[in-house]
Amino acid sequence: MKMTGQKTRNDIKEKTIHICVQDDPYRRLAAAIVEQATQDYQEAMEYLYENPDGRKKVDSIAEKLENEEFFRSGWYQVLCGIDGEQVIRQLRENAKAAVKKRIHIQKRKRVE
């Protein structure tokens, strides 16, 4: 199943929010940790796709690797139980799609 845009991040948020229905502060914290990691990873990937030689490249690569390690960790599985490899693949696709969309919008604005 192929998802586009921010669907995976939203799916993860919905699943983690669902876990928090019991209003357990630890579960809310787990949801917030996972949500922040997905946001950080996608932003780093978007930067790398959009600026492969940018000056913040080293920082973005470090952020990417740090989050990939987190998504593959046992700690991540404890926090949310969603397949980390699937999340990584989907967030990469989301980042590519977001960058393509921004480039398309920029080109369209130049033409107008």
N, CA, C and O atoms as a GROMACS GRO file, in nm:
protein
  448
    1MET      N    1   0.084  -0.117   0.000
    1MET     CA    2   0.000   0.000   0.000
    1MET      C    3   0.089   0.124   0.000
    1MET      O    4   0.174   0.139   0.088
    2LYS      N    5   0.071   0.210  -0.097
    2LYS     CA    6   0.152   0.330  -0.109
    2LYS      C    7   0.076   0.448  -0.052
    2LYS      O    8  -0.040   0.473  -0.088
    3MET      N    9   0.142   0.521   0.037
    3MET     CA   10   0.081   0.639   0.097
    3MET      C   11   0.159   0.761   0.053
    3MET      O   12   0.280   0.754   0.032
    4THR      N   13   0.090   0.873   0.040
    4THR     CA   14   0.158   0.994  -0.002
    4THR      C   15   0.142   1.102   0.102
    4THR      O   16   0.064   1.090   0.196
    5GLY      N   17   0.218   1.210   0.081
    5GLY     CA   18   0.207   1.326   0.167
    5GLY      C   19   0.245   1.293   0.309
    5GLY      O   20   0.344   1.224   0.334
    6GLN      N   21   0.168   1.341   0.401
    6GLN     CA   22   0.198   1.320   0.542
    6GLN      C   23   0.114   1.207   0.600
    6GLN      O   24   0.093   1.201   0.721
    7LYS      N   25   0.066   1.120   0.515
    7LYS     CA   26  -0.023   1.017   0.563
    7LYS      C   27   0.043   0.928   0.668
    7LYS      O   28  -0.020   0.895   0.769
    8THR      N   29   0.169   0.888   0.647
    8THR     CA   30   0.234   0.802   0.744
    8THR      C   31   0.252   0.873   0.876
    8THR      O   32   0.224   0.815   0.981
    9ARG      N   33   0.298   0.997   0.872
    9ARG     CA   34   0.316   1.071   0.997
    9ARG      C   35   0.182   1.084   1.068
    9ARG      O   36   0.175   1.068   1.190
   10ASN      N   37   0.076   1.112   0.993
   10ASN     CA   38  -0.056   1.122   1.053
   10ASN      C   39  -0.105   0.988   1.104
   10ASN      O   40  -0.167   0.980   1.210
   11ASP      N   41  -0.076   0.879   1.027
   11ASP     CA   42  -0.114   0.746   1.073
   11ASP      C   43  -0.045   0.712   1.205
   11ASP      O   44  -0.108   0.660   1.297
   12ILE      N   45   0.083   0.744   1.213
   12ILE     CA   46   0.157   0.716   1.335
   12ILE      C   47   0.098   0.798   1.449
   12ILE      O   48   0.080   0.748   1.560
   13LYS      N   49   0.068   0.925   1.420
   13LYS     CA   50   0.010   1.012   1.523
   13LYS      C   51  -0.123   0.955   1.570
   13LYS      O   52  -0.150   0.950   1.690
   14GLU      N   53  -0.208   0.911   1.474
   14GLU     CA   54  -0.338   0.855   1.510
   14GLU      C   55  -0.322   0.730   1.594
   14GLU      O   56  -0.392   0.711   1.693
   15LYS      N   57  -0.229   0.642   1.553
   15LYS     CA   58  -0.209   0.519   1.628
   15LYS      C   59  -0.156   0.548   1.767
   15LYS      O   60  -0.199   0.485   1.864
   16THR      N   61  -0.063   0.643   1.777
   16THR     CA   62  -0.009   0.673   1.909
   16THR      C   63  -0.112   0.745   1.994
   16THR      O   64  -0.117   0.724   2.115
   17ILE      N   65  -0.194   0.829   1.933
   17ILE     CA   66  -0.301   0.894   2.009
   17ILE      C   67  -0.401   0.789   2.056
   17ILE      O   68  -0.450   0.797   2.168
   18HIS      N   69  -0.430   0.692   1.970
   18HIS     CA   70  -0.522   0.585   2.008
   18HIS      C   71  -0.469   0.511   2.130
   18HIS      O   72  -0.546   0.474   2.220
   19ILE      N   73  -0.339   0.489   2.135
   19ILE     CA   74  -0.278   0.422   2.249
   19ILE      C   75  -0.301   0.504   2.375
   19ILE      O   76  -0.312   0.449   2.485
   20CYS      N   77  -0.307   0.636   2.359
   20CYS     CA   78  -0.316   0.727   2.474
   20CYS      C   79  -0.458   0.750   2.522
   20CYS      O   80  -0.480   0.834   2.609
   21VAL      N   81  -0.553   0.678   2.468
   21VAL     CA   82  -0.693   0.700   2.505
   21VAL      C   83  -0.712   0.691   2.655
   21VAL      O   84  -0.797   0.761   2.711
   22GLN      N   85  -0.636   0.606   2.720
   22GLN     CA   86  -0.650   0.588   2.864
   22GLN      C   87  -0.596   0.707   2.942
   22GLN      O   88  -0.600   0.708   3.065
   23ASP      N   89  -0.544   0.806   2.872
   23ASP     CA   90  -0.491   0.928   2.934
   23ASP      C   91  -0.374   0.896   3.027
   23ASP      O   92  -0.355   0.962   3.129
   24ASP      N   93  -0.297   0.796   2.991
   24ASP     CA   94  -0.177   0.758   3.065
   24ASP      C   95  -0.065   0.854   3.026
   24ASP      O   96  -0.030   0.861   2.907
   25PRO      N   97  -0.007   0.927   3.120
   25PRO     CA   98   0.097   1.025   3.084
   25PRO      C   99   0.219   0.961   3.018
   25PRO      O  100   0.285   1.025   2.936
   26TYR      N  101   0.251   0.838   3.052
   26TYR     CA  102   0.364   0.770   2.991
   26TYR      C  103   0.336   0.737   2.845
   26TYR      O  104   0.425   0.747   2.761
   27ARG      N  105   0.214   0.698   2.817
   27ARG     CA  106   0.177   0.670   2.678
   27ARG      C  107   0.174   0.798   2.596
   27ARG      O  108   0.211   0.798   2.479
   28ARG      N  109   0.128   0.907   2.657
   28ARG     CA  110   0.130   1.036   2.587
   28ARG      C  111   0.273   1.078   2.556
   28ARG      O  112   0.302   1.130   2.448
   29LEU      N  113   0.362   1.055   2.651
   29LEU     CA  114   0.504   1.085   2.630
   29LEU      C  115   0.560   1.000   2.517
   29LEU      O  116   0.632   1.051   2.431
   30ALA      N  117   0.529   0.871   2.517
   30ALA     CA  118   0.575   0.782   2.409
   30ALA      C  119   0.526   0.832   2.274
   30ALA      O  120   0.601   0.835   2.177
   31ALA      N  121   0.399   0.871   2.268
   31ALA     CA  122   0.342   0.922   2.142
   31ALA      C  123   0.414   1.048   2.097
   31ALA      O  124   0.442   1.065   1.978
   32ALA      N  125   0.444   1.136   2.190
   32ALA     CA  126   0.513   1.261   2.157
   32ALA      C  127   0.655   1.235   2.106
   32ALA      O  128   0.701   1.301   2.014
   33ILE      N  129   0.724   1.138   2.168
   33ILE     CA  130   0.860   1.103   2.125
   33ILE      C  131   0.858   1.052   1.982
   33ILE      O  132   0.939   1.095   1.899
   34VAL      N  133   0.768   0.960   1.952
   34VAL     CA  134   0.759   0.902   1.818
   34VAL      C  135   0.719   1.008   1.716
   34VAL      O  136   0.776   1.015   1.608
   35GLU      N  137   0.622   1.091   1.750
   35GLU     CA  138   0.579   1.196   1.659
   35GLU      C  139   0.693   1.293   1.627
   35GLU      O  140   0.711   1.331   1.512
   36GLN      N  141   0.770   1.332   1.728
   36GLN     CA  142   0.882   1.424   1.706
   36GLN      C  143   0.989   1.359   1.618
   36GLN      O  144   1.046   1.425   1.532
   37ALA      N  145   1.016   1.232   1.641
   37ALA     CA  146   1.116   1.162   1.560
   37ALA      C  147   1.074   1.155   1.414
   37ALA      O  148   1.157   1.174   1.325
   38THR      N  149   0.946   1.129   1.388
   38THR     CA  150   0.901   1.123   1.249
   38THR      C  151   0.911   1.260   1.184
   38THR      O  152   0.950   1.271   1.068
   39GLN      N  153   0.876   1.364   1.257
   39GLN     CA  154   0.885   1.500   1.202
   39GLN      C  155   1.032   1.537   1.174
   39GLN      O  156   1.063   1.590   1.068
   40ASP      N  157   1.120   1.510   1.268
   40ASP     CA  158   1.262   1.541   1.251
   40ASP      C  159   1.321   1.467   1.132
   40ASP      O  160   1.397   1.524   1.054
   41TYR      N  161   1.287   1.339   1.120
   41TYR     CA  162   1.341   1.258   1.011
   41TYR      C  163   1.293   1.310   0.876
   41TYR      O  164   1.373   1.325   0.784
   42GLN      N  165   1.165   1.336   0.864
   42GLN     CA  166   1.114   1.382   0.736
   42GLN      C  167   1.174   1.518   0.699
   42GLN      O  168   1.208   1.540   0.583
   43GLU      N  169   1.188   1.607   0.795
   43GLU     CA  170   1.248   1.738   0.767
   43GLU      C  171   1.393   1.723   0.722
   43GLU      O  172   1.437   1.792   0.630
   44ALA      N  173   1.469   1.634   0.787
   44ALA     CA  174   1.608   1.611   0.747
   44ALA      C  175   1.615   1.555   0.605
   44ALA      O  176   1.698   1.597   0.525
   45MET      N  177   1.526   1.460   0.575
   45MET     CA  178   1.526   1.400   0.441
   45MET      C  179   1.486   1.502   0.335
   45MET      O  180   1.544   1.506   0.226
   46GLU      N  181   1.388   1.585   0.366
   46GLU     CA  182   1.347   1.689   0.270
   46GLU      C  183   1.464   1.783   0.242
   46GLU      O  184   1.488   1.820   0.128
   47TYR      N  185   1.535   1.822   0.347
   47TYR     CA  186   1.650   1.910   0.328
   47TYR      C  187   1.754   1.842   0.240
   47TYR      O  188   1.807   1.905   0.148
   48LEU      N  189   1.784   1.715   0.267
   48LEU     CA  190   1.885   1.644   0.187
   48LEU      C  191   1.842   1.628   0.042
   48LEU      O  192   1.926   1.641  -0.048
   49TYR      N  193   1.714   1.601   0.017
   49TYR     CA  194   1.667   1.588  -0.121
   49TYR      C  195   1.670   1.722  -0.193
   49TYR      O  196   1.701   1.730  -0.312
   50GLU      N  197   1.638   1.827  -0.121
   50GLU     CA  198   1.629   1.959  -0.182
   50GLU      C  199   1.765   2.027  -0.194
   50GLU      O  200   1.788   2.104  -0.288
   51ASN      N  201   1.855   1.999  -0.103
   51ASN     CA  202   1.987   2.064  -0.099
   51ASN      C  203   2.097   1.960  -0.080
   51ASN      O  204   2.160   1.957   0.026
   52PRO      N  205   2.122   1.876  -0.180
   52PRO     CA  206   2.220   1.768  -0.160
   52PRO      C  207   2.361   1.817  -0.128
   52PRO      O  208   2.441   1.743  -0.070
   53ASP      N  209   2.392   1.941  -0.164
   53ASP     CA  210   2.525   1.995  -0.135
   53ASP      C  211   2.518   2.115  -0.041
   53ASP      O  212   2.612   2.193  -0.031
   54GLY      N  213   2.406   2.129   0.028
   54GLY     CA  214   2.386   2.243   0.117
   54GLY      C  215   2.481   2.244   0.234
   54GLY      O  216   2.540   2.141   0.268
   55ARG      N  217   2.496   2.359   0.295
   55ARG     CA  218   2.591   2.374   0.406
   55ARG      C  219   2.545   2.300   0.531
   55ARG      O  220   2.628   2.268   0.616
   56LYS      N  221   2.417   2.273   0.545
   56LYS     CA  222   2.367   2.199   0.661
   56LYS      C  223   2.362   2.048   0.635
   56LYS      O  224   2.301   1.973   0.710
   57LYS      N  225   2.429   2.005   0.526
   57LYS     CA  226   2.422   1.864   0.487
   57LYS      C  227   2.469   1.771   0.598
   57LYS      O  228   2.404   1.670   0.626
   58VAL      N  229   2.580   1.803   0.662
   58VAL     CA  230   2.635   1.716   0.767
   58VAL      C  231   2.535   1.703   0.882
   58VAL      O  232   2.512   1.593   0.932
   59ASP      N  233   2.475   1.815   0.922
   59ASP     CA  234   2.376   1.810   1.030
   59ASP      C  235   2.255   1.727   0.990
   59ASP      O  236   2.203   1.650   1.071
   60SER      N  237   2.211   1.742   0.865
   60SER     CA  238   2.094   1.667   0.819
   60SER      C  239   2.124   1.518   0.809
   60SER      O  240   2.038   1.435   0.841
   61ILE      N  241   2.244   1.484   0.766
   61ILE     CA  242   2.282   1.342   0.759
   61ILE      C  243   2.288   1.284   0.901
   61ILE      O  244   2.243   1.172   0.924
   62ALA      N  245   2.343   1.359   0.994
   62ALA     CA  246   2.350   1.313   1.133
   62ALA      C  247   2.209   1.292   1.189
   62ALA      O  248   2.183   1.192   1.256
   63GLU      N  249   2.119   1.387   1.162
   63GLU     CA  250   1.979   1.375   1.207
   63GLU      C  251   1.914   1.252   1.146
   63GLU      O  252   1.844   1.178   1.214
   64LYS      N  253   1.937   1.232   1.017
   64LYS     CA  254   1.880   1.117   0.945
   64LYS      C  255   1.928   0.986   1.010
   64LYS      O  256   1.847   0.900   1.042
   65LEU      N  257   2.058   0.973   1.030
   65LEU     CA  258   2.114   0.850   1.086
   65LEU      C  259   2.067   0.826   1.229
   65LEU      O  260   2.037   0.713   1.267
   66GLU      N  261   2.061   0.933   1.306
   66GLU     CA  262   2.015   0.921   1.445
   66GLU      C  263   1.870   0.871   1.450
   66GLU      O  264   1.837   0.784   1.531
   67ASN      N  265   1.786   0.926   1.364
   67ASN     CA  266   1.646   0.883   1.364
   67ASN      C  267   1.629   0.743   1.308
   67ASN      O  268   1.544   0.667   1.356
   68GLU      N  269   1.708   0.706   1.206
   68GLU     CA  270   1.701   0.569   1.155
   68GLU      C  271   1.740   0.469   1.264
   68GLU      O  272   1.677   0.364   1.278
   69GLU      N  273   1.842   0.503   1.340
   69GLU     CA  274   1.883   0.416   1.451
   69GLU      C  275   1.768   0.403   1.552
   69GLU      O  276   1.742   0.294   1.603
   70PHE      N  277   1.702   0.514   1.581
   70PHE     CA  278   1.588   0.512   1.673
   70PHE      C  279   1.476   0.423   1.619
   70PHE      O  280   1.423   0.340   1.692
   71PHE      N  281   1.438   0.441   1.491
   71PHE     CA  282   1.328   0.363   1.434
   71PHE      C  283   1.358   0.214   1.430
   71PHE      O  284   1.267   0.131   1.427
   72ARG      N  285   1.486   0.179   1.429
   72ARG     CA  286   1.525   0.037   1.426
   72ARG      C  287   1.550  -0.020   1.565
   72ARG      O  288   1.585  -0.137   1.579
   73SER      N  289   1.534   0.060   1.667
   73SER     CA  290   1.570   0.018   1.803
   73SER      C  291   1.457  -0.055   1.874
   73SER      O  292   1.339  -0.045   1.839
   74GLY      N  293   1.496  -0.129   1.974
   74GLY     CA  294   1.399  -0.193   2.061
   74GLY      C  295   1.316  -0.091   2.138
   74GLY      O  296   1.199  -0.114   2.166
   75TRP      N  297   1.379   0.020   2.172
   75TRP     CA  298   1.309   0.128   2.243
   75TRP      C  299   1.192   0.179   2.160
   75TRP      O  300   1.083   0.201   2.212
   76TYR      N  301   1.216   0.198   2.030
   76TYR     CA  302   1.108   0.243   1.942
   76TYR      C  303   0.994   0.141   1.942
   76TYR      O  304   0.877   0.179   1.947
   77GLN      N  305   1.028   0.013   1.936
   77GLN     CA  306   0.925  -0.091   1.936
   77GLN      C  307   0.844  -0.088   2.066
   77GLN      O  308   0.723  -0.110   2.065
   78VAL      N  309   0.912  -0.062   2.177
   78VAL     CA  310   0.842  -0.052   2.304
   78VAL      C  311   0.746   0.067   2.302
   78VAL      O  312   0.634   0.058   2.352
   79LEU      N  313   0.790   0.179   2.243
   79LEU     CA  314   0.708   0.299   2.242
   79LEU      C  315   0.585   0.287   2.154
   79LEU      O  316   0.478   0.334   2.192
   80CYS      N  317   0.599   0.223   2.035
   80CYS     CA  318   0.482   0.225   1.948
   80CYS      C  319   0.451   0.096   1.876
   80CYS      O  320   0.336   0.074   1.839
   81GLY      N  321   0.546   0.009   1.854
   81GLY     CA  322   0.517  -0.120   1.792
   81GLY      C  323   0.492  -0.117   1.643
   81GLY      O  324   0.452  -0.218   1.586
   82ILE      N  325   0.514  -0.004   1.577
   82ILE     CA  326   0.498   0.005   1.431
   82ILE      C  327   0.632  -0.030   1.369
   82ILE      O  328   0.736   0.011   1.421
   83ASP      N  329   0.633  -0.104   1.259
   83ASP     CA  330   0.755  -0.146   1.191
   83ASP      C  331   0.839  -0.024   1.153
   83ASP      O  332   0.798   0.057   1.070
   84GLY      N  333   0.956  -0.013   1.213
   84GLY     CA  334   1.044   0.100   1.189
   84GLY      C  335   1.093   0.111   1.046
   84GLY      O  336   1.103   0.221   0.992
   85GLU      N  337   1.123  -0.002   0.983
   85GLU     CA  338   1.169   0.000   0.843
   85GLU      C  339   1.060   0.055   0.751
   85GLU      O  340   1.089   0.130   0.658
   86GLN      N  341   0.938   0.017   0.778
   86GLN     CA  342   0.826   0.069   0.697
   86GLN      C  343   0.811   0.220   0.717
   86GLN      O  344   0.786   0.293   0.621
   87VAL      N  345   0.827   0.265   0.839
   87VAL     CA  346   0.818   0.408   0.868
   87VAL      C  347   0.929   0.483   0.794
   87VAL      O  348   0.903   0.587   0.734
   88ILE      N  349   1.051   0.431   0.797
   88ILE     CA  350   1.163   0.494   0.727
   88ILE      C  351   1.134   0.504   0.578
   88ILE      O  352   1.150   0.610   0.518
   89ARG      N  353   1.091   0.394   0.518
   89ARG     CA  354   1.060   0.395   0.373
   89ARG      C  355   0.952   0.497   0.341
   89ARG      O  356   0.964   0.572   0.244
   90GLN      N  357   0.848   0.499   0.422
   90GLN     CA  358   0.737   0.589   0.393
   90GLN      C  359   0.776   0.735   0.413
   90GLN      O  360   0.737   0.821   0.334
   91LEU      N  361   0.850   0.763   0.517
   91LEU     CA  362   0.892   0.901   0.540
   91LEU      C  363   0.985   0.950   0.429
   91LEU      O  364   0.981   1.067   0.392
   92ARG      N  365   1.070   0.861   0.377
   92ARG     CA  366   1.154   0.898   0.261
   92ARG      C  367   1.067   0.933   0.142
   92ARG      O  368   1.089   1.034   0.075
   93GLU      N  369   0.967   0.850   0.115
   93GLU     CA  370   0.876   0.879   0.004
   93GLU      C  371   0.802   1.010   0.027
   93GLU      O  372   0.786   1.089  -0.066
   94ASN      N  373   0.757   1.032   0.148
   94ASN     CA  374   0.688   1.158   0.181
   94ASN      C  375   0.778   1.278   0.157
   94ASN      O  376   0.735   1.379   0.103
   95ALA      N  377   0.904   1.265   0.199
   95ALA     CA  378   0.999   1.376   0.182
   95ALA      C  379   1.021   1.404   0.034
   95ALA      O  380   1.021   1.520  -0.008
   96LYS      N  381   1.041   1.300  -0.046
   96LYS     CA  382   1.059   1.319  -0.191
   96LYS      C  383   0.936   1.387  -0.251
   96LYS      O  384   0.949   1.480  -0.331
   97ALA      N  385   0.819   1.341  -0.214
   97ALA     CA  386   0.695   1.398  -0.267
   97ALA      C  387   0.680   1.545  -0.227
   97ALA      O  388   0.638   1.628  -0.308
   98ALA      N  389   0.714   1.577  -0.104
   98ALA     CA  390   0.703   1.715  -0.056
   98ALA      C  391   0.799   1.806  -0.132
   98ALA      O  392   0.763   1.918  -0.169
   99VAL      N  393   0.920   1.759  -0.155
   99VAL     CA  394   1.018   1.839  -0.228
   99VAL      C  395   0.974   1.858  -0.373
   99VAL      O  396   0.982   1.968  -0.427
  100LYS      N  397   0.928   1.750  -0.436
  100LYS     CA  398   0.879   1.760  -0.574
  100LYS      C  399   0.764   1.860  -0.584
  100LYS      O  400   0.757   1.938  -0.679
  101LYS      N  401   0.676   1.857  -0.487
  101LYS     CA  402   0.562   1.948  -0.486
  101LYS      C  403   0.610   2.093  -0.474
  101LYS      O  404   0.562   2.181  -0.546
  102ARG      N  405   0.705   2.117  -0.383
  102ARG     CA  406   0.758   2.254  -0.367
  102ARG      C  407   0.827   2.301  -0.493
  102ARG      O  408   0.810   2.416  -0.534
  103ILE      N  409   0.904   2.214  -0.556
  103ILE     CA  410   0.972   2.250  -0.681
  103ILE      C  411   0.870   2.282  -0.789
  103ILE      O  412   0.885   2.379  -0.863
  104HIS      N  413   0.767   2.200  -0.799
  104HIS     CA  414   0.662   2.223  -0.898
  104HIS      C  415   0.593   2.358  -0.875
  104HIS      O  416   0.569   2.433  -0.970
  105ILE      N  417   0.563   2.389  -0.750
  105ILE     CA  418   0.498   2.516  -0.718
  105ILE      C  419   0.591   2.633  -0.752
  105ILE      O  420   0.546   2.734  -0.806
  106GLN      N  421   0.720   2.620  -0.721
  106GLN     CA  422   0.815   2.726  -0.752
  106GLN      C  423   0.826   2.749  -0.902
  106GLN      O  424   0.832   2.863  -0.948
  107LYS      N  425   0.830   2.640  -0.979
  107LYS     CA  426   0.837   2.653  -1.124
  107LYS      C  427   0.712   2.720  -1.180
  107LYS      O  428   0.719   2.803  -1.270
  108ARG      N  429   0.598   2.683  -1.126
  108ARG     CA  430   0.471   2.740  -1.171
  108ARG      C  431   0.466   2.890  -1.142
  108ARG      O  432   0.416   2.968  -1.223
  109LYS      N  433   0.518   2.930  -1.024
  109LYS     CA  434   0.521   3.072  -0.989
  109LYS      C  435   0.612   3.151  -1.082
  109LYS      O  436   0.582   3.265  -1.118
  110ARG      N  437   0.724   3.091  -1.122
  110ARG     CA  438   0.814   3.159  -1.215
  110ARG      C  439   0.752   3.182  -1.352
  110ARG      O  440   0.776   3.283  -1.416
  111VAL      N  441   0.672   3.087  -1.394
  111VAL     CA  442   0.606   3.096  -1.524
  111VAL      C  443   0.499   3.204  -1.523
  111VAL      O  444   0.479   3.273  -1.623
  112GLU      N  445   0.432   3.220  -1.412
  112GLU     CA  446   0.324   3.318  -1.401
  112GLU      C  447   0.379   3.452  -1.397
  112GLU      O  448   0.304   3.550  -1.388
   0.00000   0.00000   0.00000
